[in-house]
Amino acid sequence: MKIFFFIKLTVCILILLCAFSSCETTKDEEILPFNAIIGAGGPLTYKEDFLKANKTYGSYNFNGNRVDDETSPKFRTFIITEKARMNEIFSFYPDIDFEKDMLVMYAYTSVYNRQQIIKSITIDNKNLIIEFKIADAKPGYKDASMPQTRFLVVRMNKLDIDTVEFTLLIP
């Protein structure tokens, strides 16, 4: 009888510990200004013609050739404040209320497809500034690939901005 009591007590303590510890945020999960979240709040599928038209310098295109021409920029930024623009970029996306929210996107070339972590978001006049980093690799995990155009998509409260500036923080 005592064994069942101790098992029940142990299970209850574990449940309480899990419940209380899940309410805390870790350093990389701090609540961001303007209710910003990485992603659009659901799955996204880019249109192929958008991907082809928005390659970044140094990435490889669809036929396996490196994009080294002078017309391809090192990065691209996008501010999406209406559904029509969303339809030009994505073939599948979550429902977004553009009266309250908007998306900002950053396209850049990277050999890693790791998690992106936003470190800060500020506004200077009508310029939105987002600093982010790429998550560290798992030890011994080889995750490099051919350079690809990667996208950082941030959903946030609708702001009156003219430009957005992304800064990749290097550790």
GIGIWO-V597380 format. One record per helix or strand of 3 or more residues. SS is the DSSP state (2 for helix, 1 for strand). FROM is the first residue (numbers start at 1). LEN is the number of residues. If there is no record, write none. Layout:
SS:FROM:LEN
SS:FROM:LEN
//
This chain:
2:2:20
2:27:3
2:33:3
1:37:3
2:48:6
1:75:6
2:83:7
1:90:3
1:101:12
1:116:9
1:127:8
1:144:14
1:163:6
//
